[in-house]
Amino acid sequence: MDLSELKGYTDRKWDEDLIPRLVDYVKVPAKSPAFDASWAAHGHLDAVVHTARLWCAAQRIEGMQLEIVHIDGRTPCLFFDIPATGGLGDDRTVMFYGHLDKQPEMTGWRDDLGPWKPVIEDGLLYGRGSADDGYAVYAALTIVQALDAQSVARPRCVGLIETCEESGSPDLTAYLELLAPRLGQVQLVVGLDSGCGNYDQLWVTTSLRGLVGGVLTVEILDEGVHSGNASGIVPSSFRIARQLLSRIDDARTGEVLLPELHARLPDERIEQARAAADILGEQVWRQFPWVGCSHGPNEAAGPMHSMPTTTDPLEGILNRTWRPALSVTGAAGFPGVDSAGNVLRPRSIFKLSMRIPPTVDADEATRAMKRALEDDPPYQARVSFAPDHGATGWNAPQTAPWLARALNSASEQCYGRPAAWMGEGGTIPFMNMLGERFPQAQFLITGVLGPKSNAHGPNEFLHIGYAKRLTQAVALVVAAVR
């Protein structure tokens, strides 16, 4: 393969075609069903799938079968099937994965930015969803086209692009069952929905944490009462919730206290994390938008200068990839500050998000959290924990020698540096599902979500230069599958 031709082809494709498509995609509020109960009526998910299908069809890839697969009552999927070239048979298949649904708006966007307002600035495309994960289907077919443009032999390629990943992929099992006879013998899964430790080399995701979510409701009264009259006799529902949450994690350190939510750290993953820590150093924790700008580990943290839970890069990587962590991501039952009177509120409601290690079973973790929160409630308050759809994490199989060589070679050629391996703190339920269905498959899980890209948060962006090089690198890896 001529690397300069590959680079020229993919760069032109990104500049002239993919960026305009993604600009249009950002404008569509295609929120995942968990954040838009009326998604079917609004039609945004259908719109982005139909737009992607029209673009795919216009690429005129020889022999490609393309369709929107739709099971009644479920979110739609886009499926493509492209035969092998160069005399290779269809007995070995590369499967591409991505999604087109998005996270909700989130507050805190820069004044000149917004979730549905695409802005290109300094090589970054700002807006919700382009990096997570609207680019995936467009990059996947660009990879196929780039190989075919040079008549490089490649294996059969199939793709499954879903629209409920940000909701935990509840519809995906049904689609996998439906499409299983058409997937073939998957040798390599290419998932373009993950992160990168920096923008200087190819990053390979080795594991993904799982997720247990749910709503904790604490009720102590039937209605609100005068706080001056009742406080001191009636306990605050917020204080009761604090006690319950203290059963889950240590409020001082954040350490999760339930043994069922922990797992043994594999030696291989520790060594990979150590190598990643040597590459990234303090970037592991400096990448986040801390309050203030003074973050040295030996500097006194003033009132406006936040500090991380650890400044050790290795411990930071292990914390976010192989250790559980609890976040409170939403609340209800609280009036706004401007309308808060002297009232003892009857209830407090919190949305909990628990990240669990890759090898911990989500169902078992859910049961452990429910027991801890609901058993023997303080003051005989009415307490309930209503779990959301949980997702077990994923731990990659051992990398085959041919894939390790291909990854390092691709990274050296496209970035000038060797590939790096690291786990990710997020969850992609599809990986665990596919790992169970194709236990012999190899996995290349990678993506463009690097430092400050802020997926799910305000000012999310796609690093265009990195996305171009990633497209080239994955093309080299796909060409190496035999």
C-alpha positions as CSV (number, residue, x, y, z in Angstrom):
1,M,0.0,0.0,0.0
2,D,1.2,3.5,-0.8
3,L,0.9,5.4,2.5
4,S,1.0,8.8,0.8
5,E,-1.9,7.8,-1.4
6,L,-3.8,6.5,1.6
7,K,-3.2,9.7,3.5
8,G,-4.2,11.9,0.5
9,Y,-7.4,9.9,-0.1
10,T,-8.6,9.9,3.5
11,D,-7.6,13.6,4.1
12,R,-9.6,14.7,1.0
13,K,-12.5,12.5,2.0
14,W,-12.6,14.0,5.5
15,D,-12.2,17.6,4.3
16,E,-14.6,17.5,1.4
17,D,-17.2,15.0,2.6
18,L,-17.1,13.8,6.1
19,I,-16.7,17.1,7.9
20,P,-19.8,18.6,6.1
21,R,-21.8,15.5,6.9
22,L,-20.8,15.7,10.6
23,V,-21.6,19.4,10.7
24,D,-25.1,18.6,9.6
25,Y,-25.3,15.7,12.1
26,V,-24.4,17.9,15.0
27,K,-27.4,20.1,14.3
28,V,-29.9,17.2,14.9
29,P,-30.9,16.6,18.6
30,A,-30.9,12.8,18.2
31,K,-30.9,12.1,21.9
32,S,-30.9,8.5,23.0
33,P,-34.2,7.1,24.3
34,A,-33.1,7.3,27.9
35,F,-33.1,11.1,27.5
36,D,-36.0,11.5,25.0
37,A,-39.0,9.3,25.9
38,S,-40.8,10.6,22.7
39,W,-37.9,9.7,20.4
40,A,-40.1,7.9,18.0
41,A,-42.5,10.8,17.6
42,H,-39.8,13.3,17.4
43,G,-38.1,11.3,14.6
44,H,-34.5,12.5,15.2
45,L,-33.0,9.0,15.5
46,D,-34.8,8.0,12.3
47,A,-33.5,11.1,10.6
48,V,-29.8,10.6,11.4
49,V,-30.1,6.9,10.4
50,H,-31.8,7.7,7.1
51,T,-29.2,10.5,6.4
52,A,-26.3,8.0,7.0
53,R,-28.0,5.4,4.8
54,L,-28.3,7.9,1.9
55,W,-24.6,8.9,2.2
56,C,-23.5,5.2,2.4
57,A,-25.6,4.4,-0.7
58,A,-24.0,7.3,-2.6
59,Q,-20.5,5.8,-2.0
60,R,-21.2,3.1,-4.7
61,I,-19.0,0.5,-3.0
62,E,-19.2,-2.6,-5.3
63,G,-21.4,-5.4,-3.9
64,M,-22.4,-3.5,-0.8
65,Q,-25.7,-4.5,0.7
66,L,-27.2,-1.7,2.8
67,E,-30.4,-1.5,4.9
68,I,-32.0,0.1,7.9
69,V,-33.1,-2.8,10.1
70,H,-36.1,-1.9,12.3
71,I,-37.8,-4.2,14.9
72,D,-41.1,-2.8,16.0
73,G,-40.9,-0.8,19.2
74,R,-37.1,-0.6,19.1
75,T,-34.7,2.0,17.9
76,P,-33.4,1.5,14.3
77,C,-30.1,0.1,13.2
78,L,-28.1,0.6,10.0
79,F,-26.5,-2.6,8.7
80,F,-24.0,-3.0,5.8
81,D,-22.4,-6.0,4.2
82,I,-19.4,-5.6,1.8
83,P,-17.8,-8.6,0.1
84,A,-14.1,-9.3,0.3
85,T,-11.7,-8.2,-2.5
86,G,-8.4,-9.4,-4.0
87,G,-9.3,-13.0,-4.1
88,L,-10.0,-13.3,-0.4
89,G,-13.0,-15.4,0.6
90,D,-15.9,-14.3,2.8
91,D,-15.0,-16.8,5.5
92,R,-13.2,-14.1,7.5
93,T,-15.1,-10.9,8.5
94,V,-14.2,-7.6,9.9
95,M,-17.1,-6.1,11.8
96,F,-17.4,-2.3,12.3
97,Y,-19.4,-0.9,15.2
98,G,-20.7,2.6,16.0
99,H,-23.8,4.5,17.1
100,L,-25.7,7.6,16.1
101,D,-27.7,8.4,19.2
102,K,-26.5,11.2,21.5
103,Q,-26.2,12.3,25.1
104,P,-28.5,15.2,26.2
105,E,-27.5,18.9,26.0
106,M,-25.8,19.4,29.4
107,T,-25.2,22.9,30.7
108,G,-22.0,24.9,30.8
109,W,-21.3,25.3,27.1
110,R,-19.1,28.3,26.1
111,D,-21.2,31.3,25.2
112,D,-20.4,30.9,21.4
113,L,-21.0,27.1,21.4
114,G,-23.9,24.8,22.0
115,P,-24.8,21.1,21.7
116,W,-26.6,21.5,18.4
117,K,-24.5,24.3,17.0
118,P,-21.5,23.0,15.0
119,V,-18.4,25.2,15.2
120,I,-15.0,24.5,13.7
121,E,-12.2,26.2,15.5
122,D,-8.4,25.4,15.6
123,G,-8.9,22.0,14.0
124,L,-11.7,21.0,16.3
125,L,-15.4,20.4,15.5
126,Y,-17.5,21.4,18.5
127,G,-21.0,20.0,19.1
128,R,-22.8,17.0,20.5
129,G,-22.2,13.6,19.0
130,S,-19.6,14.0,16.2
131,A,-16.9,12.4,18.3
132,D,-19.3,10.2,20.2
133,D,-20.0,8.6,17.9
134,G,-21.4,10.1,14.7
135,Y,-18.1,9.8,12.7
136,A,-17.9,6.0,13.0
137,V,-20.1,4.9,10.1
138,Y,-18.5,7.6,7.8
139,A,-15.0,6.6,8.8
140,A,-15.8,2.9,8.4
141,L,-16.8,3.2,4.7
142,T,-14.0,5.7,4.0
143,I,-11.6,2.9,5.2
144,V,-13.1,0.5,2.8
145,Q,-13.0,3.0,0.0
146,A,-9.4,3.9,0.7
147,L,-8.3,0.3,0.4
148,D,-10.3,-0.3,-2.7
149,A,-8.9,2.8,-4.4
150,Q,-5.5,1.2,-4.3
151,S,-6.8,-2.3,-5.1
152,V,-5.6,-3.6,-1.8
153,A,-7.0,-7.0,-0.9
154,R,-9.2,-6.8,2.1
155,P,-11.6,-9.2,4.0
156,R,-15.3,-9.0,4.0
157,C,-16.6,-6.0,6.0
158,V,-19.9,-5.7,7.8
159,G,-21.1,-2.9,10.0
160,L,-23.8,-2.4,12.7
161,I,-24.6,1.2,13.6
162,E,-27.1,1.3,16.5
163,T,-29.1,4.2,18.0
164,C,-29.5,3.4,21.7
165,E,-25.9,3.0,22.9
166,E,-26.1,6.0,25.2
167,S,-29.1,4.3,26.9
168,G,-27.1,1.1,27.5
169,S,-27.9,-0.6,24.2
170,P,-31.1,-2.3,25.5
171,D,-32.2,-3.0,21.9
172,L,-29.0,-4.4,20.7
173,T,-29.4,-8.0,21.8
174,A,-32.5,-8.3,19.7
175,Y,-30.7,-7.0,16.7
176,L,-27.7,-9.3,17.2
177,E,-30.1,-12.3,17.4
178,L,-31.8,-11.1,14.2
179,L,-28.6,-10.4,12.2
180,A,-26.4,-13.3,13.6
181,P,-26.9,-15.5,10.5
182,R,-25.7,-12.6,8.3
183,L,-22.6,-11.6,10.3
184,G,-20.5,-14.5,9.3
185,Q,-17.3,-15.6,11.0
186,V,-16.1,-12.4,12.7
187,Q,-12.3,-12.4,13.0
188,L,-11.9,-8.7,14.0
189,V,-14.2,-6.3,15.6
190,V,-13.4,-2.6,15.0
191,G,-15.3,-0.4,17.5
192,L,-14.8,3.3,16.8
193,D,-16.5,4.5,20.0
194,S,-13.7,4.7,22.6
195,G,-11.0,7.1,23.7
196,C,-7.3,8.0,23.3
197,G,-4.8,9.0,26.0
198,N,-3.3,11.7,23.8
199,Y,-3.5,12.7,20.1
200,D,0.0,11.5,19.3
201,Q,-0.4,7.8,18.7
202,L,-2.9,5.0,18.2
203,W,-4.6,3.9,21.4
204,V,-6.1,0.5,21.8
205,T,-8.8,0.0,24.5
206,T,-8.1,-3.1,26.5
207,S,-11.1,-3.0,28.8
208,L,-14.3,-1.1,29.6
209,R,-15.9,-0.6,32.9
210,G,-19.5,-1.7,33.5
211,L,-22.3,0.4,34.7
212,V,-25.1,0.2,37.3
213,G,-27.5,3.1,37.4
214,G,-30.6,3.8,39.3
215,V,-32.8,6.3,41.2
216,L,-32.6,6.5,45.0
217,T,-35.7,7.9,46.6
218,V,-35.8,8.8,50.3
219,E,-39.2,9.9,51.8
220,I,-39.8,10.9,55.4
221,L,-43.0,13.0,55.1
222,D,-46.2,13.0,53.1
223,E,-45.8,16.8,52.4
224,G,-43.4,19.6,53.2
225,V,-43.6,21.3,56.6
226,H,-42.3,24.5,58.2
227,S,-38.6,23.9,58.8
228,G,-38.6,26.0,62.0
229,N,-41.4,24.0,63.4
230,A,-40.2,20.5,62.4
231,S,-36.4,20.5,62.2
232,G,-34.8,18.9,65.2
233,I,-37.8,16.4,65.3
234,V,-38.2,15.4,61.7
235,P,-34.9,14.3,60.1
236,S,-34.0,15.8,56.8
237,S,-34.5,13.4,53.9
238,F,-31.2,14.8,52.5
239,R,-29.4,13.8,55.7
240,I,-30.9,10.3,55.5
241,A,-29.7,10.0,51.9
242,R,-26.2,11.0,53.0
243,Q,-26.2,8.2,55.5
244,L,-27.4,5.7,52.9
245,L,-24.8,6.8,50.3
246,S,-22.1,6.4,53.0
247,R,-22.9,2.7,53.0
248,I,-21.8,2.7,49.3
249,D,-18.7,4.7,49.3
250,D,-16.3,6.6,51.7
251,A,-17.3,10.3,51.4
252,R,-13.7,11.3,52.1
253,T,-11.8,9.1,49.6
254,G,-14.5,7.9,47.2
255,E,-13.5,4.3,47.9
256,V,-16.5,2.0,47.2
257,L,-17.2,-0.1,50.3
258,L,-19.2,-3.0,48.8
259,P,-16.9,-6.0,48.2
260,E,-19.2,-7.3,45.5
261,L,-18.3,-4.3,43.3
262,H,-14.6,-4.9,43.3
263,A,-12.5,-7.2,41.1
264,R,-8.9,-8.5,41.0
265,L,-6.7,-6.4,38.8
266,P,-5.0,-8.6,36.1
267,D,-1.2,-8.4,36.0
268,E,-1.3,-7.7,32.3
269,R,-3.6,-4.7,32.7
270,I,-1.5,-3.3,35.5
271,E,1.6,-3.4,33.3
272,Q,-0.2,-1.9,30.4
273,A,-1.5,0.9,32.7
274,R,2.1,1.4,33.9
275,A,3.3,1.9,30.3
276,A,0.4,4.3,29.6
277,A,1.2,6.2,32.8
278,D,4.8,6.6,31.6
279,I,3.5,8.1,28.3
280,L,0.9,10.4,29.8
281,G,2.4,11.4,33.1
282,E,0.4,14.2,34.8
283,Q,-1.8,14.5,31.7
284,V,-3.9,11.7,33.3
285,W,-5.4,14.2,35.8
286,R,-4.4,17.5,34.3
287,Q,-6.7,16.9,31.2
288,F,-9.8,17.7,33.2
289,P,-11.3,21.3,33.5
290,W,-10.5,21.8,37.2
291,V,-11.6,25.0,39.0
292,G,-8.6,27.2,38.9
293,C,-5.3,26.5,37.2
294,S,-2.8,25.6,40.0
295,H,-2.6,21.8,40.1
296,G,0.9,20.8,41.2
297,P,0.8,18.0,43.7
298,N,3.1,19.9,46.1
299,E,1.2,23.2,45.8
300,A,-1.2,24.4,48.5
301,A,-4.7,24.2,47.1
302,G,-6.3,27.5,47.6
303,P,-10.1,28.0,47.9
304,M,-10.5,28.1,44.1
305,H,-8.0,25.5,43.1
306,S,-9.3,21.9,43.0
307,M,-7.1,18.8,43.4
308,P,-7.5,15.3,42.1
309,T,-8.1,12.3,44.3
310,T,-4.6,11.1,43.3
311,T,-1.7,12.7,41.4
312,D,0.0,9.3,40.7
313,P,-0.6,8.6,37.0
314,L,-0.7,4.8,37.4
315,E,-3.2,5.0,40.3
316,G,-5.3,7.5,38.3
317,I,-5.5,5.1,35.3
318,L,-6.3,2.1,37.5
319,N,-9.0,4.2,39.4
320,R,-10.8,5.1,36.2
321,T,-10.4,1.7,34.5
322,W,-10.5,-1.1,37.0
323,R,-11.9,0.3,40.2
324,P,-15.6,1.1,41.0
325,A,-16.7,4.7,41.5
326,L,-20.0,6.3,42.4
327,S,-21.3,9.6,40.9
328,V,-24.6,11.4,41.6
329,T,-25.6,12.7,38.2
330,G,-29.0,14.2,38.9
331,A,-31.5,15.1,41.6
332,A,-35.2,15.9,42.1
333,G,-37.3,17.1,45.0
334,F,-35.3,20.3,45.4
335,P,-36.7,23.7,44.5
336,G,-34.5,26.2,42.8
337,V,-32.4,28.4,45.0
338,D,-34.5,31.4,44.1
339,S,-37.7,29.7,45.2
340,A,-36.5,27.7,48.2
341,G,-38.5,28.7,51.2
342,N,-38.1,27.6,54.9
343,V,-39.6,24.2,54.2
344,L,-38.4,20.8,55.3
345,R,-38.8,18.8,52.1
346,P,-40.7,15.5,52.3
347,R,-38.4,13.6,49.9
348,S,-35.0,13.6,48.2
349,I,-34.4,11.8,44.9
350,F,-31.0,11.1,43.4
351,K,-29.8,9.6,40.1
352,L,-26.9,7.3,40.9
353,S,-24.2,6.2,38.4
354,M,-21.9,3.4,39.6
355,R,-19.0,2.4,37.3
356,I,-17.9,-1.1,38.1
357,P,-14.7,-3.1,37.1
358,P,-14.8,-4.8,33.7
359,T,-15.2,-8.3,35.1
360,V,-17.9,-7.6,37.7
361,D,-21.4,-8.8,36.8
362,A,-23.8,-5.9,36.6
363,D,-26.8,-7.9,37.9
364,E,-24.9,-8.9,41.0
365,A,-23.6,-5.4,41.5
366,T,-27.2,-4.1,41.2
367,R,-28.5,-6.5,43.8
368,A,-25.6,-5.5,46.2
369,M,-26.4,-1.8,45.8
370,K,-30.1,-2.3,46.3
371,R,-29.6,-4.3,49.5
372,A,-27.2,-1.8,50.9
373,L,-29.5,1.2,50.2
374,E,-32.8,-0.3,51.2
375,D,-32.1,-2.6,54.2
376,D,-32.9,-1.2,57.6
377,P,-33.4,2.5,56.6
378,P,-32.6,5.2,59.1
379,Y,-35.6,6.6,61.0
380,Q,-37.8,3.9,59.3
381,A,-37.9,6.2,56.3
382,R,-39.4,5.0,53.0
383,V,-36.4,4.2,50.8
384,S,-36.3,2.7,47.4
385,F,-33.6,2.1,44.8
386,A,-35.0,1.6,41.3
387,P,-32.3,0.2,39.1
388,D,-31.9,1.3,35.4
389,H,-30.6,-1.1,32.7
390,G,-27.2,-2.3,34.0
391,A,-24.3,-3.2,31.8
392,T,-21.5,-5.6,32.5
393,G,-18.1,-4.4,31.4
394,W,-15.7,-6.0,29.0
395,N,-12.1,-7.3,29.2
396,A,-10.4,-7.9,25.8
397,P,-9.0,-11.3,25.0
398,Q,-5.3,-11.7,24.7
399,T,-4.1,-9.8,21.6
400,A,-3.0,-12.1,18.8
401,P,0.6,-11.6,17.6
402,W,-0.5,-10.7,14.1
403,L,-2.8,-7.9,15.5
404,A,-0.2,-6.6,17.8
405,R,2.3,-6.3,14.9
406,A,-0.3,-4.6,12.7
407,L,-1.3,-2.1,15.4
408,N,2.3,-1.1,16.1
409,S,3.1,-0.8,12.5
410,A,0.0,1.2,11.7
411,S,0.7,3.6,14.6
412,E,4.3,4.0,13.6
413,Q,3.4,4.8,10.0
414,C,0.5,7.1,10.7
415,Y,1.7,8.8,13.9
416,G,5.4,8.2,14.2
417,R,5.0,6.5,17.5
418,P,4.2,2.9,18.7
419,A,0.6,2.0,19.7
420,A,-0.4,2.2,23.3
421,W,-2.8,0.1,25.3
422,M,-5.1,1.3,28.1
423,G,-8.5,0.5,29.6
424,E,-11.4,3.0,29.5
425,G,-13.7,4.2,32.2
426,G,-16.8,4.3,30.1
427,T,-19.2,1.5,29.0
428,I,-20.0,0.0,25.6
429,P,-22.4,-2.8,26.3
430,F,-22.0,-4.1,22.7
431,M,-18.5,-5.2,23.3
432,N,-19.5,-7.7,26.0
433,M,-22.4,-8.9,23.9
434,L,-20.2,-9.5,20.9
435,G,-17.4,-11.0,23.0
436,E,-19.8,-13.7,24.2
437,R,-21.1,-14.4,20.6
438,F,-17.7,-14.5,18.9
439,P,-15.3,-15.8,21.6
440,Q,-12.5,-16.3,19.0
441,A,-12.7,-12.8,17.6
442,Q,-10.0,-10.2,18.1
443,F,-10.9,-6.6,19.0
444,L,-9.6,-3.2,17.9
445,I,-11.6,-0.9,20.1
446,T,-10.4,2.7,19.6
447,G,-11.7,6.2,19.1
448,V,-11.1,9.9,19.1
449,L,-12.2,10.9,22.6
450,G,-8.9,12.3,23.9
451,P,-8.0,15.0,26.4
452,K,-10.5,17.7,26.9
453,S,-12.8,16.3,24.2
454,N,-15.4,16.1,26.9
455,A,-17.9,13.5,25.6
456,H,-21.3,13.8,27.4
457,G,-20.3,17.2,28.8
458,P,-20.2,20.8,27.6
459,N,-17.9,21.8,24.7
460,E,-17.6,18.3,23.3
461,F,-15.3,18.3,20.3
462,L,-13.9,16.0,17.5
463,H,-10.2,16.4,17.0
464,I,-10.2,16.4,13.2
465,G,-6.5,15.8,12.6
466,Y,-6.5,12.8,15.0
467,A,-9.6,11.4,13.3
468,K,-7.9,11.5,9.9
469,R,-4.9,9.7,11.2
470,L,-7.0,7.1,13.0
471,T,-8.9,6.4,9.8
472,Q,-5.6,5.8,8.0
473,A,-4.3,3.6,10.9
474,V,-7.4,1.4,11.0
475,A,-7.2,1.0,7.2
476,L,-3.7,-0.5,7.6
477,V,-4.9,-2.9,10.3
478,V,-7.9,-4.0,8.2
479,A,-5.6,-4.7,5.3
480,A,-3.5,-6.9,7.5
481,V,-6.4,-9.3,8.3
482,R,-5.9,-12.6,6.5
